[in-house]
Amino acid sequence: MKLARLNSVPEIFYSVQGEGVSQGSPTVFLRLAGCNLACSWCDTAYSWKRQEAEEMTPHQVLRAIMDIVEAESPEDSPCRHIVITGGEPLLQQQELGELLGLLDGWRVEIETNGTQAPSGELAARVDQWNVSPKLSHSGNRTGRALVPDTLAAFAATGNAWFKFVIAHESDWEEIRQTAETAGIPRSRILLMPMATTRAELAAARAHVIGICLQHNVRYSDRLHIAVWDSRQGV
């Protein structure tokens, strides 16, 4: 497997989930390297560099995960919740499937940009998909960043949530059209402010919440930014 490196070490860490419907849950994060998109505002662009990735086998990754759990989560209630993020994790489906086969008893969430369809075998091992389709303000070509058939496949799983980053009020129309084309229920949509710093988040919150109220969709904060500002690896 290719893992993203932060400060010269593979990025595996214990924190709380900062976004989406699992926000606030103690979680082990595993960040994989490589991405098929290049969002202009990405706050983890270092993870794109597969040539600088840490190569580890699924068994080595499991050992590193358990070392983090044993060192940082309570012995009487060890963490068994993992979020696998990137980059784009679904570029490494074979290795990812091998790892998930080792994570017996864990709740598994995978964060994805929604352009890569998971295999049936992999999907059967995932408890929750956190799909973040990239809108036109991301700087990617629409046909590359938004793949309606793949988004529809995620929607059909019944365990996917769709998290859209809001930069402008006009983004809602693009979200509405995307959801309609892909068959994404409004009840599965979350809107989240575009922000990479605590100040940007504070400035955008009320506006994005207003859009959520106007269209009856859920709001997602960015708890890790609110608490740790622009710090990485938390």
Residue frames as a rotation matrix with the C-alpha (Angstrom) as fourth column:
MET 1
0.581 0.814 0.000 0.00
0.814 -0.581 0.000 0.00
0.000 0.000 -1.000 0.00
LYS 2
-0.456 -0.674 0.581 1.11
0.626 -0.707 -0.329 3.57
0.633 0.213 0.744 -0.60
LEU 3
0.396 0.535 -0.747 0.59
0.910 -0.335 0.243 5.82
-0.120 -0.776 -0.619 2.44
ALA 4
0.631 -0.148 0.762 0.87
0.125 -0.950 -0.288 9.58
0.766 0.276 -0.580 2.45
ARG 5
-0.101 -0.735 -0.671 3.79
0.951 0.126 -0.281 10.89
0.291 -0.667 0.686 4.45
LEU 6
0.753 0.258 0.606 3.61
0.050 -0.940 0.338 13.86
0.657 -0.225 -0.720 6.80
ASN 7
0.550 -0.658 0.514 6.80
-0.834 -0.409 0.370 15.07
-0.033 -0.632 -0.774 8.49
SER 8
-0.300 -0.790 -0.534 8.60
-0.870 0.456 -0.187 12.10
0.391 0.409 -0.824 6.92
VAL 9
-0.895 0.065 0.441 6.38
-0.178 0.855 -0.487 9.44
-0.409 -0.514 -0.754 8.54
PRO 10
-0.722 0.691 0.031 3.31
0.389 0.368 0.845 7.57
0.572 0.622 -0.534 7.24
GLU 11
-0.717 0.474 0.511 0.16
-0.610 -0.782 -0.130 9.43
0.338 -0.405 0.850 8.19
ILE 12
-0.057 0.682 -0.730 -1.72
0.446 0.671 0.592 7.28
0.893 -0.291 -0.342 10.69
PHE 13
-0.899 -0.270 0.345 -3.09
-0.130 -0.587 -0.799 9.10
0.418 -0.763 0.493 13.72
TYR 14
-0.343 0.761 -0.551 -5.75
0.913 0.408 -0.005 9.07
0.221 -0.505 -0.835 16.44
SER 15
-0.992 0.111 0.056 -8.12
-0.119 -0.977 -0.174 12.01
0.035 -0.179 0.983 16.72
VAL 16
-0.234 0.968 0.093 -11.84
0.207 0.143 -0.968 12.82
-0.950 -0.207 -0.234 16.44
GLN 17
-0.339 0.231 0.912 -13.70
0.941 0.088 0.327 12.77
-0.004 0.969 -0.247 13.15
GLY 18
-0.760 -0.108 -0.641 -14.01
0.254 -0.957 -0.140 16.43
-0.598 -0.269 0.755 12.22
GLU 19
-0.689 0.468 -0.553 -16.58
-0.720 -0.525 0.453 16.26
-0.079 0.711 0.699 9.41
GLY 20
-0.547 0.511 -0.663 -19.78
-0.334 0.593 0.733 14.55
0.768 0.622 -0.154 8.37
VAL 21
0.428 0.902 0.056 -22.32
-0.462 0.165 0.871 12.47
0.777 -0.398 0.488 10.27
SER 22
0.549 -0.303 -0.779 -19.68
0.663 0.725 0.185 10.79
0.508 -0.618 0.599 12.48
GLN 23
0.029 -0.567 0.823 -18.30
-0.119 -0.819 -0.561 14.13
0.993 -0.082 -0.091 13.66
GLY 24
0.254 -0.031 0.967 -16.85
-0.915 -0.332 0.230 13.98
0.314 -0.943 -0.113 17.16
SER 25
0.988 0.151 0.000 -16.23
-0.145 0.949 0.280 10.21
0.043 -0.277 0.960 17.17
PRO 26
0.198 -0.955 0.219 -12.79
-0.636 0.045 0.770 9.04
-0.746 -0.292 -0.599 18.36
THR 27
0.980 0.199 -0.009 -11.17
-0.101 0.456 -0.884 7.66
-0.172 0.867 0.467 15.23
VAL 28
-0.065 -0.977 0.202 -7.97
0.261 0.178 0.949 6.25
-0.963 0.114 0.243 13.80
PHE 29
0.779 0.255 -0.573 -7.16
-0.415 -0.476 -0.775 7.99
-0.470 0.842 -0.265 10.51
LEU 30
-0.063 -0.760 0.647 -5.21
0.489 0.542 0.683 6.36
-0.870 0.360 0.338 7.71
ARG 31
0.552 0.219 -0.804 -4.25
-0.452 -0.732 -0.510 8.59
-0.700 0.645 -0.305 4.79
LEU 32
0.317 -0.387 0.866 -3.38
0.686 0.724 0.072 6.88
-0.654 0.571 0.495 1.51
ALA 33
-0.390 -0.598 -0.701 -1.26
-0.117 -0.722 0.682 8.50
-0.913 0.348 0.211 -1.19
GLY 34
-0.935 -0.047 0.351 -2.26
0.341 0.151 0.928 9.39
-0.097 0.987 -0.125 -4.72
CYS 35
-0.085 0.939 -0.334 -5.24
0.140 -0.320 -0.937 11.23
-0.986 -0.127 -0.104 -6.19
ASN 36
-0.360 0.039 0.932 -6.81
0.911 0.230 0.342 11.42
-0.201 0.973 -0.118 -9.63
LEU 37
0.700 0.552 0.454 -7.97
0.609 -0.793 0.024 15.01
0.373 0.260 -0.891 -9.08
ALA 38
-0.513 -0.851 -0.117 -6.14
0.821 -0.446 -0.356 18.24
0.251 -0.279 0.927 -8.23
CYS 39
0.568 0.822 -0.032 -8.44
0.779 -0.525 0.342 20.54
0.265 -0.219 -0.939 -6.28
SER 40
0.069 -0.570 0.819 -7.14
0.232 -0.789 -0.569 24.09
0.970 0.229 0.078 -6.11
TRP 41
0.217 0.100 0.971 -8.06
-0.767 -0.597 0.233 24.45
0.603 -0.796 -0.053 -2.42
CYS 42
0.633 0.051 -0.773 -6.98
0.206 0.951 0.232 20.96
0.746 -0.306 0.591 -1.22
ASP 43
0.609 -0.389 0.691 -5.51
-0.768 -0.505 0.393 21.12
0.196 -0.770 -0.607 2.30
THR 44
0.419 -0.514 0.748 -3.69
-0.234 0.735 0.637 17.79
-0.877 -0.442 0.188 1.92
ALA 45
0.836 -0.079 -0.543 -2.09
-0.547 -0.051 -0.836 18.22
0.038 0.996 -0.086 -1.50
TYR 46
-0.212 -0.962 0.171 1.08
-0.968 0.231 0.095 16.55
-0.131 -0.146 -0.981 -0.16
SER 47
-0.059 0.253 0.966 -0.89
-0.296 0.919 -0.259 13.28
-0.953 -0.301 0.021 -0.26
TRP 48
0.830 0.391 -0.397 -1.02
-0.463 0.086 -0.882 13.39
-0.311 0.917 0.252 -4.07
LYS 49
0.192 -0.891 -0.411 2.68
-0.966 -0.099 -0.238 12.51
0.172 0.443 -0.880 -4.38
ARG 50
0.972 0.233 0.027 2.74
-0.234 0.965 0.121 8.75
0.002 -0.124 0.992 -4.87
GLN 51
0.447 -0.875 -0.187 6.47
0.162 0.285 -0.945 8.89
0.880 0.391 0.269 -5.63
GLU 52
-0.470 -0.603 0.644 7.06
-0.522 -0.399 -0.754 10.14
0.712 -0.691 -0.127 -2.07
ALA 53
0.540 0.821 0.187 4.69
-0.668 0.283 0.688 7.65
0.512 -0.496 0.701 -0.45
GLU 54
-0.404 -0.545 0.735 5.54
-0.864 0.492 -0.110 5.15
-0.301 -0.679 -0.669 2.27
GLU 55
-0.063 0.325 -0.943 5.27
-0.608 0.737 0.295 1.59
0.792 0.592 0.151 0.94
MET 56
-0.623 -0.057 0.780 3.76
-0.724 0.418 -0.548 -0.79
-0.295 -0.906 -0.302 3.51
THR 57
-0.808 0.415 -0.418 2.03
0.135 0.821 0.554 -4.15
0.573 0.392 -0.720 3.32
PRO 58
0.175 0.947 0.269 -1.53
-0.307 -0.207 0.929 -4.44
0.935 -0.245 0.255 4.70
HIS 59
0.548 -0.017 -0.837 -0.15
0.673 0.602 0.429 -6.42
0.497 -0.798 0.341 7.66
GLN 60
-0.579 -0.796 -0.177 2.39
0.776 -0.470 -0.421 -3.68
0.252 -0.381 0.890 8.39
VAL 61
-0.551 0.474 0.687 -0.37
-0.241 -0.878 0.413 -1.07
0.799 0.062 0.598 8.22
LEU 62
0.537 0.772 -0.339 -2.48
0.080 0.353 0.932 -3.11
0.840 -0.528 0.128 10.65
ARG 63
0.118 -0.578 -0.807 0.45
0.952 0.298 -0.075 -3.31
0.284 -0.759 0.585 13.07
ALA 64
-0.843 -0.429 0.324 0.95
0.365 -0.899 -0.240 0.47
0.394 -0.084 0.915 12.86
ILE 65
-0.088 0.905 0.417 -2.77
-0.304 -0.423 0.854 1.03
0.949 -0.052 0.312 13.48
MET 66
0.648 0.360 -0.671 -2.74
0.428 0.557 0.712 -1.23
0.630 -0.748 0.207 16.54
ASP 67
-0.374 -0.840 -0.394 0.39
0.882 -0.191 -0.431 0.49
0.286 -0.508 0.812 17.86
ILE 68
-0.724 0.192 0.662 -1.46
-0.138 -0.981 0.133 3.83
0.675 0.005 0.737 17.70
VAL 69
0.343 0.938 -0.048 -4.52
-0.210 0.126 0.970 2.33
0.916 -0.323 0.240 19.42
GLU 70
0.443 -0.214 -0.870 -2.45
0.759 0.607 0.237 0.74
0.477 -0.765 0.432 22.19
ALA 71
-0.604 -0.787 -0.126 -0.47
0.753 -0.511 -0.413 3.93
0.261 -0.344 0.902 22.77
GLU 72
-0.963 0.105 0.248 -3.24
-0.105 -0.994 0.015 6.52
0.248 -0.012 0.969 22.60
SER 73
-0.047 0.997 0.061 -6.71
-0.532 -0.077 0.843 5.06
0.846 0.007 0.534 23.13
PRO 74
0.009 0.044 0.999 -7.94
-0.999 0.048 0.007 3.72
-0.047 -0.998 0.044 26.50
GLU 75
-0.879 -0.447 -0.165 -7.09
-0.449 0.893 -0.026 0.13
0.159 0.052 -0.986 27.37
ASP 76
-0.706 0.649 0.283 -10.57
0.162 0.537 -0.828 -0.56
-0.689 -0.539 -0.484 28.77
SER 77
0.504 0.861 0.061 -12.29
0.278 -0.095 -0.956 0.81
-0.817 0.499 -0.288 25.64
PRO 78
-0.527 -0.850 0.000 -9.89
0.266 -0.165 0.950 0.68
-0.807 0.500 0.313 22.68
CYS 79
-0.056 0.461 -0.886 -10.83
-0.735 -0.619 -0.276 2.54
-0.675 0.636 0.373 19.51
ARG 80
-0.501 -0.036 0.865 -12.29
0.446 0.846 0.294 0.35
-0.742 0.533 -0.408 16.78
HIS 81
0.733 0.679 -0.036 -13.34
0.380 -0.454 -0.806 3.08
-0.564 0.577 -0.591 14.36
ILE 82
-0.403 -0.914 0.043 -11.20
0.496 -0.178 0.850 3.86
-0.769 0.364 0.525 11.32
VAL 83
0.790 0.490 -0.368 -11.51
-0.041 -0.557 -0.830 6.47
-0.612 0.670 -0.420 8.59
ILE 84
-0.154 -0.808 0.569 -9.48
0.723 0.300 0.622 5.79
-0.673 0.507 0.538 5.47
THR 85
0.784 0.387 -0.485 -8.87
0.090 -0.844 -0.529 8.95
-0.614 0.371 -0.696 3.49
GLY 86
0.219 -0.717 0.662 -6.47
0.967 0.248 -0.051 10.39
-0.127 0.651 0.748 0.96
GLY 87
-0.892 -0.392 -0.226 -5.71
-0.401 0.454 0.796 11.34
-0.209 0.800 -0.562 -1.63
GLU 88
0.162 0.915 -0.369 -8.20
-0.968 0.221 0.123 8.98
0.194 0.338 0.921 -3.21
PRO 89
-0.253 -0.314 0.915 -8.25
-0.688 0.724 0.058 5.62
-0.681 -0.615 -0.399 -1.40
LEU 90
0.593 0.615 0.519 -10.14
-0.129 0.709 -0.693 3.82
-0.794 0.344 0.500 -4.17
LEU 91
0.535 -0.550 -0.641 -7.09
-0.799 -0.083 -0.596 4.02
0.275 0.831 -0.484 -6.43
GLN 92
-0.626 -0.779 -0.009 -5.71
-0.704 0.571 -0.422 1.18
0.335 -0.258 -0.906 -4.24
GLN 93
0.309 0.938 0.154 -8.68
-0.912 0.247 0.327 -1.16
0.269 -0.242 0.932 -4.06
GLN 94
0.425 -0.158 -0.891 -6.85
-0.015 0.983 -0.182 -4.49
0.905 0.091 0.415 -4.03
GLU 95
-0.630 -0.744 -0.223 -4.56
0.268 0.060 -0.961 -3.55
0.728 -0.666 0.161 -1.14
LEU 96
-0.588 0.496 0.639 -7.40
-0.756 -0.618 -0.216 -1.77
0.287 -0.610 0.739 0.62
GLY 97
0.478 0.800 -0.364 -9.54
-0.635 0.600 0.486 -4.89
0.607 -0.001 0.795 0.44
GLU 98
0.037 -0.564 -0.825 -6.72
0.366 0.776 -0.514 -6.93
0.930 -0.283 0.236 1.98
LEU 99
-0.877 -0.373 0.302 -6.43
-0.092 -0.485 -0.870 -4.44
0.471 -0.791 0.391 4.85
LEU 100
-0.194 0.885 0.424 -10.17
-0.934 -0.299 0.196 -4.39
0.300 -0.358 0.884 5.52
GLY 101
0.452 0.313 -0.835 -10.10
-0.194 0.949 0.250 -8.18
0.870 0.049 0.490 5.69
LEU 102
-0.420 -0.710 -0.566 -7.71
0.509 0.332 -0.794 -7.80
0.752 -0.621 0.222 8.64
LEU 103
-0.858 0.097 0.505 -9.80
-0.377 -0.786 -0.490 -5.20
0.349 -0.611 0.711 10.48
ASP 104
-0.338 0.740 -0.582 -12.23
0.481 0.667 0.569 -7.65
0.809 -0.088 -0.581 12.05
GLY 105
0.074 0.486 -0.871 -14.64
0.997 -0.054 0.054 -5.93
-0.021 -0.872 -0.489 14.44
TRP 106
-0.761 -0.392 -0.516 -13.81
0.389 -0.913 0.121 -2.40
-0.519 -0.109 0.848 13.24
ARG 107
0.569 0.819 -0.075 -16.25
0.490 -0.410 -0.769 0.18
-0.661 0.401 -0.635 11.96
VAL 108
-0.496 -0.800 0.337 -14.83
0.695 -0.133 0.707 1.28
-0.521 0.585 0.622 8.61
GLU 109
0.708 0.583 -0.400 -15.48
0.185 -0.699 -0.691 4.59
-0.682 0.415 -0.602 6.86
ILE 110
-0.299 -0.777 0.554 -13.89
0.873 0.011 0.487 5.46
-0.385 0.629 0.675 3.53
GLU 111
0.314 0.288 -0.905 -13.65
-0.023 -0.950 -0.310 9.02
-0.949 0.119 -0.292 2.26
THR 112
-0.367 -0.353 0.861 -13.72
0.789 0.372 0.489 9.31
-0.493 0.859 0.142 -1.53
ASN 113
-0.746 0.083 -0.661 -14.21
-0.295 -0.931 0.216 11.92
-0.597 0.356 0.719 -4.24
GLY 114
0.134 0.950 0.282 -16.83
-0.142 0.300 -0.943 9.70
-0.981 0.086 0.175 -5.86
THR 115
0.238 -0.090 -0.967 -15.12
-0.951 -0.227 -0.212 9.19
-0.200 0.970 -0.140 -9.21
GLN 116
-0.670 -0.551 -0.498 -13.99
-0.614 0.788 -0.047 5.58
0.418 0.274 -0.866 -8.66
ALA 117
0.460 0.886 -0.055 -16.58
-0.730 0.413 0.544 2.82
0.505 -0.210 0.837 -8.25
PRO 118
-0.293 -0.560 0.775 -15.75
-0.891 0.454 -0.009 0.28
-0.346 -0.693 -0.632 -5.53
SER 119
-0.687 0.055 -0.724 -15.74
-0.305 0.883 0.356 -3.43
0.659 0.466 -0.590 -6.24
GLY 120
0.409 0.910 -0.062 -18.58
-0.390 0.236 0.890 -5.42
0.825 -0.340 0.451 -4.70
GLU 121
0.299 -0.388 -0.872 -16.13
0.698 0.712 -0.077 -7.27
0.650 -0.586 0.484 -2.47
LEU 122
-0.786 -0.615 0.068 -14.69
0.433 -0.626 -0.648 -4.03
0.441 -0.480 0.758 -1.12
ALA 123
-0.413 0.699 0.584 -18.10
-0.516 -0.708 0.482 -2.39
0.750 -0.103 0.653 -0.67
ALA 124
0.466 0.634 -0.618 -19.27
0.099 0.656 0.748 -5.33
0.879 -0.409 0.243 1.45
ARG 125
-0.009 -0.582 -0.813 -16.55
0.932 0.290 -0.218 -4.51
0.362 -0.760 0.540 4.01
VAL 126
-0.871 -0.293 0.394 -17.33
0.207 -0.947 -0.246 -0.79
0.445 -0.133 0.886 4.32
ASP 127
-0.385 0.736 -0.557 -19.79
0.869 0.086 -0.488 0.50
-0.311 -0.672 -0.672 6.92
GLN 128
0.610 0.580 -0.540 -20.00
0.404 -0.814 -0.418 4.06
-0.682 0.037 -0.731 5.63
TRP 129
-0.153 -0.578 0.802 -18.95
0.975 -0.220 0.028 5.96
0.160 0.786 0.597 2.51
ASN 130
0.294 0.144 -0.945 -18.19
0.354 -0.935 -0.032 9.66
-0.888 -0.325 -0.326 2.91
VAL 131
0.007 -0.200 0.980 -18.43
0.998 0.065 0.006 10.86
-0.065 0.978 0.200 -0.68
SER 132
0.123 -0.059 -0.991 -17.20
0.248 -0.965 0.088 14.38
-0.961 -0.257 -0.104 -1.44
PRO 133
0.371 0.057 0.927 -18.01
0.924 0.074 -0.374 15.23
-0.090 0.996 -0.025 -5.08
LYS 134
-0.480 -0.673 -0.562 -15.92
0.562 -0.728 0.392 18.12
-0.673 -0.128 0.728 -6.37
LEU 135
0.632 0.770 -0.082 -17.80
0.504 -0.490 -0.712 21.08
-0.588 0.409 -0.698 -7.83
SER 136
0.664 -0.337 0.668 -16.56
0.611 -0.271 -0.744 23.40
0.432 0.902 0.026 -10.58
HIS 137
0.832 -0.359 0.422 -14.89
-0.469 -0.863 0.189 25.74
0.296 -0.355 -0.887 -8.06
SER 138
0.738 -0.582 0.341 -12.40
0.092 0.587 0.804 22.94
-0.668 -0.562 0.487 -7.31
GLY 139
0.124 -0.702 -0.702 -10.61
-0.809 -0.481 0.338 23.70
-0.574 0.526 -0.627 -10.59
ASN 140
-0.669 -0.280 0.688 -11.11
0.071 0.898 0.434 20.20
-0.740 0.339 -0.581 -12.00
ARG 141
-0.812 0.438 -0.384 -12.87
-0.477 -0.120 0.871 19.55
0.336 0.891 0.306 -15.30
THR 142
-0.089 0.878 0.469 -16.53
-0.964 0.043 -0.264 18.79
-0.252 -0.476 0.843 -14.58
GLY 143
0.627 0.372 -0.685 -16.50
-0.628 0.761 -0.162 15.61
0.460 0.532 0.711 -16.65
ARG 144
-0.230 -0.799 -0.555 -13.52
-0.069 0.582 -0.810 14.37
0.971 -0.148 -0.189 -14.68
ALA 145
-0.904 -0.208 0.374 -14.62
-0.340 -0.182 -0.923 15.40
0.260 -0.961 0.094 -11.19
LEU 146
-0.237 0.901 0.363 -18.33
-0.732 0.080 -0.676 14.55
-0.638 -0.426 0.641 -11.39
VAL 147
-0.889 -0.055 -0.455 -19.14
-0.344 0.736 0.583 11.06
0.302 0.675 -0.673 -12.65
PRO 148
-0.166 0.933 0.321 -22.93
-0.975 -0.204 0.091 10.64
0.150 -0.298 0.943 -12.36
ASP 149
0.432 0.352 -0.830 -22.97
-0.351 0.914 0.205 6.85
0.831 0.202 0.518 -12.85
THR 150
-0.446 -0.677 -0.585 -20.41
0.360 0.463 -0.810 6.36
0.819 -0.572 0.037 -10.08
LEU 151
-0.854 0.216 0.472 -22.24
-0.498 -0.601 -0.625 8.74
0.149 -0.769 0.621 -7.74
ALA 152
0.169 0.972 -0.165 -25.44
-0.888 0.223 0.403 6.83
0.428 0.078 0.900 -8.48
ALA 153
0.136 -0.200 -0.970 -23.71
0.096 0.978 -0.188 3.58
0.986 -0.068 0.153 -7.56
PHE 154
-0.888 -0.450 -0.089 -22.70
0.159 -0.120 -0.980 5.05
0.430 -0.885 0.178 -4.20
ALA 155
-0.521 0.768 0.372 -26.22
-0.844 -0.530 -0.087 6.38
0.130 -0.359 0.924 -3.63
ALA 156
0.295 0.684 -0.668 -27.60
-0.597 0.677 0.430 2.89
0.747 0.271 0.608 -4.28
THR 157
-0.550 -0.573 -0.608 -25.50
0.104 0.675 -0.730 1.37
0.829 -0.465 -0.311 -1.48
GLY 158
0.551 0.831 -0.076 -27.70
0.254 -0.081 0.964 2.98
0.795 -0.551 -0.256 1.17
ASN 159
0.659 -0.361 -0.660 -24.68
0.704 -0.012 0.710 3.71
-0.264 -0.932 0.247 3.39
ALA 160
-0.412 -0.775 0.480 -23.21
0.879 -0.477 -0.015 6.71
0.240 0.416 0.877 1.58
TRP 161
0.519 0.427 -0.741 -23.35
0.558 -0.825 -0.085 10.36
-0.648 -0.370 -0.666 2.60
PHE 162
0.166 -0.374 0.913 -22.57
0.916 -0.284 -0.283 13.13
0.365 0.883 0.295 0.12
LYS 163
0.362 -0.198 -0.911 -20.60
0.626 -0.673 0.395 16.07
-0.691 -0.713 -0.120 1.45
PHE 164
0.398 -0.145 0.906 -20.30
0.803 -0.423 -0.420 19.15
0.444 0.894 -0.053 -0.75
VAL 165
-0.426 -0.608 -0.670 -17.91
0.787 -0.614 0.056 22.04
-0.446 -0.504 0.740 -0.09
ILE 166
0.638 0.721 0.271 -19.63
0.770 -0.593 -0.234 25.41
-0.008 0.358 -0.934 -0.45
ALA 167
-0.584 -0.808 -0.080 -17.67
0.794 -0.589 0.151 28.39
-0.170 0.024 0.985 -1.76
HIS 168
-0.944 0.327 -0.034 -20.54
-0.321 -0.897 0.304 30.48
0.069 0.298 0.952 -3.16
GLU 169
-0.307 0.916 0.257 -24.31
-0.444 0.101 -0.890 30.53
-0.842 -0.387 0.376 -2.75
SER 170
0.253 0.393 -0.884 -24.59
-0.964 0.021 -0.266 29.69
-0.086 0.919 0.384 -6.46
ASP 171
-0.789 -0.597 -0.141 -22.96
-0.603 0.798 -0.002 26.29
0.114 0.084 -0.990 -5.73
TRP 172
-0.397 0.689 0.607 -26.35
-0.347 0.499 -0.794 25.00
-0.850 -0.526 0.041 -4.64
GLU 173
0.521 0.648 -0.556 -27.65
-0.756 0.047 -0.653 24.84
-0.397 0.760 0.514 -8.21
GLU 174
-0.142 -0.653 -0.744 -24.70
-0.822 0.497 -0.278 22.64
0.551 0.572 -0.607 -9.25
ILE 175
-0.892 -0.131 0.433 -25.32
-0.400 0.677 -0.618 20.43
-0.212 -0.724 -0.656 -6.21
ARG 176
-0.012 0.982 0.187 -29.04
-0.537 0.152 -0.830 20.18
-0.844 -0.110 0.525 -6.99
GLN 177
0.490 0.174 -0.854 -28.38
-0.868 0.181 -0.462 19.18
0.074 0.968 0.240 -10.59
THR 178
-0.533 -0.773 -0.344 -25.73
-0.690 0.633 -0.352 16.64
0.490 0.050 -0.871 -9.57
ALA 179
-0.761 0.292 0.580 -28.01
-0.372 0.536 -0.758 15.08
-0.532 -0.792 -0.299 -6.95
GLU 180
0.293 0.940 -0.174 -30.94
-0.667 0.070 -0.742 14.91
-0.685 0.334 0.648 -9.36
THR 181
0.277 -0.263 -0.924 -28.87
-0.884 0.307 -0.352 13.26
0.376 0.915 -0.148 -12.10
ALA 182
-0.638 -0.680 -0.362 -27.27
-0.459 0.713 -0.531 10.72
0.619 -0.172 -0.766 -9.75
GLY 183
0.276 0.839 -0.469 -30.36
0.030 0.480 0.877 9.98
0.961 -0.256 0.108 -7.68
ILE 184
-0.747 -0.565 -0.350 -28.88
0.411 0.021 -0.911 11.28
0.522 -0.825 0.217 -4.43
PRO 185
0.319 0.909 -0.269 -31.61
0.812 -0.115 0.572 11.82
0.489 -0.401 -0.775 -1.80
ARG 186
0.229 -0.201 0.952 -31.59
-0.204 -0.967 -0.155 15.26
0.952 -0.159 -0.263 -0.22
SER 187
0.931 0.189 0.311 -31.59
-0.340 0.143 0.930 13.54
0.132 -0.971 0.197 3.18
ARG 188
0.680 -0.732 0.050 -28.08
0.691 0.662 0.291 12.24
-0.245 -0.163 0.956 2.36
ILE 189
0.271 -0.554 0.787 -26.58
0.526 -0.599 -0.603 15.62
0.806 0.578 0.129 1.44
LEU 190
0.487 -0.218 -0.846 -24.35
0.736 -0.419 0.532 17.66
-0.470 -0.881 -0.044 3.75
LEU 191
0.675 -0.310 0.670 -22.99
0.281 -0.732 -0.621 21.13
0.682 0.607 -0.407 3.03
MET 192
0.475 -0.645 -0.598 -19.66
0.810 0.055 0.584 22.23
-0.343 -0.762 0.549 4.47
PRO 193
0.891 -0.144 -0.431 -17.84
-0.208 -0.973 -0.105 25.57
-0.404 0.183 -0.896 4.35
MET 194
0.555 -0.816 0.163 -14.75
0.516 0.183 -0.837 25.96
0.653 0.549 0.522 2.21
ALA 195
0.798 -0.327 0.506 -12.12
-0.572 -0.677 0.464 26.75
0.191 -0.660 -0.727 4.83
THR 196
0.379 -0.735 -0.562 -8.57
0.382 0.677 -0.628 25.80
0.843 0.024 0.538 5.70
THR 197
-0.797 -0.596 0.103 -8.18
0.169 -0.383 -0.908 28.07
0.580 -0.706 0.406 8.75
ARG 198
-0.478 0.600 -0.641 -10.21
0.847 0.121 -0.518 28.77
-0.234 -0.791 -0.566 11.89
ALA 199
-0.600 0.223 -0.768 -10.82
-0.092 -0.973 -0.210 32.36
-0.795 -0.056 0.604 10.75
GLU 200
-0.828 0.294 -0.477 -12.13
-0.509 -0.039 0.860 31.26
0.234 0.955 0.182 7.33
LEU 201
-0.664 0.591 -0.459 -14.41
0.561 0.799 0.216 28.71
0.494 -0.114 -0.862 8.98
ALA 202
-0.488 0.468 -0.737 -15.83
0.643 -0.378 -0.666 31.23
-0.590 -0.799 -0.117 11.43
ALA 203
-0.694 0.171 -0.699 -16.51
-0.416 -0.888 0.196 33.68
-0.588 0.427 0.687 8.61
ALA 204
-0.763 0.321 -0.561 -18.31
-0.496 0.266 0.826 31.10
0.414 0.909 -0.044 6.44
ARG 205
-0.945 0.322 -0.066 -20.36
0.305 0.787 -0.536 29.12
-0.121 -0.526 -0.842 8.98
ALA 206
-0.384 0.865 -0.323 -23.46
-0.005 -0.351 -0.936 31.28
-0.923 -0.358 0.139 9.22
HIS 207
-0.249 0.254 -0.935 -23.70
-0.916 -0.377 0.141 31.68
-0.316 0.891 0.326 5.46
VAL 208
-0.775 -0.092 -0.625 -23.50
-0.389 0.849 0.359 27.93
0.497 0.521 -0.694 4.79
ILE 209
-0.840 0.537 -0.082 -25.95
0.385 0.482 -0.787 27.14
-0.383 -0.692 -0.612 7.60
GLY 210
-0.278 0.746 -0.606 -28.34
-0.482 -0.654 -0.584 29.60
-0.831 0.130 0.541 5.95
ILE 211
-0.401 0.079 -0.913 -28.09
-0.883 0.230 0.408 27.68
0.242 0.970 -0.023 2.67
CYS 212
-0.957 0.041 -0.286 -28.74
0.106 0.971 -0.215 24.42
0.268 -0.236 -0.934 4.56
LEU 213
-0.598 0.778 -0.194 -31.89
0.185 -0.102 -0.977 25.88
-0.780 -0.620 -0.083 6.14
GLN 214
-0.255 0.483 -0.838 -33.08
-0.806 -0.585 -0.092 27.26
-0.535 0.651 0.538 2.82
HIS 215
-0.157 0.106 -0.982 -32.82
-0.846 0.498 0.189 23.85
0.509 0.861 0.012 1.12
ASN 216
0.658 0.499 0.564 -33.47
-0.745 0.540 0.391 21.51
-0.109 -0.678 0.727 4.08
VAL 217
0.569 -0.571 -0.592 -30.12
0.118 0.769 -0.628 19.71
0.814 0.288 0.505 4.06
ARG 218
0.809 -0.284 -0.514 -27.64
0.576 0.208 0.791 18.91
-0.118 -0.936 0.331 6.80
TYR 219
0.719 -0.653 0.240 -24.72
-0.574 -0.752 -0.325 21.12
0.392 0.096 -0.915 7.81
SER 220
0.672 -0.615 -0.412 -21.27
0.703 0.704 0.095 19.71
0.232 -0.354 0.906 8.45
ASP 221
0.877 -0.479 -0.035 -18.76
-0.415 -0.792 0.447 21.67
-0.242 -0.378 -0.894 10.45
ARG 222
0.452 -0.829 -0.330 -14.99
0.090 0.410 -0.908 21.17
0.888 0.381 0.260 10.24
LEU 223
0.990 0.134 -0.044 -14.26
0.051 -0.045 0.998 20.44
0.131 -0.990 -0.051 13.88
HIS 224
0.384 -0.918 -0.098 -10.54
0.904 0.353 0.242 19.78
-0.188 -0.181 0.965 13.42
ILE 225
-0.268 -0.429 0.863 -10.11
0.611 -0.768 -0.192 23.26
0.745 0.476 0.468 11.91
ALA 226
0.584 0.571 0.576 -12.21
-0.098 -0.655 0.749 24.88
0.806 -0.494 -0.327 14.65
VAL 227
0.973 -0.197 -0.121 -10.02
0.171 0.264 0.949 23.26
-0.155 -0.944 0.291 17.32
TRP 228
0.293 -0.952 0.088 -6.55
0.618 0.259 0.742 23.04
-0.729 -0.163 0.665 15.74
ASP 229
0.363 -0.095 -0.927 -6.72
-0.493 -0.864 -0.104 25.71
-0.791 0.495 -0.360 13.02
SER 230
0.668 -0.091 -0.739 -4.56
-0.726 0.136 -0.674 24.77
0.162 0.986 0.025 9.99
ARG 231
-0.223 -0.788 0.573 -2.45
-0.849 0.446 0.283 22.17
-0.479 -0.424 -0.769 11.82
GLN 232
0.103 0.171 -0.980 -1.97
-0.768 0.639 0.031 18.90
0.632 0.750 0.197 9.90
GLY 233
-0.520 -0.391 -0.760 -2.12
-0.044 0.900 -0.433 15.35
0.853 -0.191 -0.486 11.24
VAL 234
-0.949 0.277 0.150 -4.93
-0.169 -0.045 -0.985 15.94
-0.266 -0.960 0.089 13.75
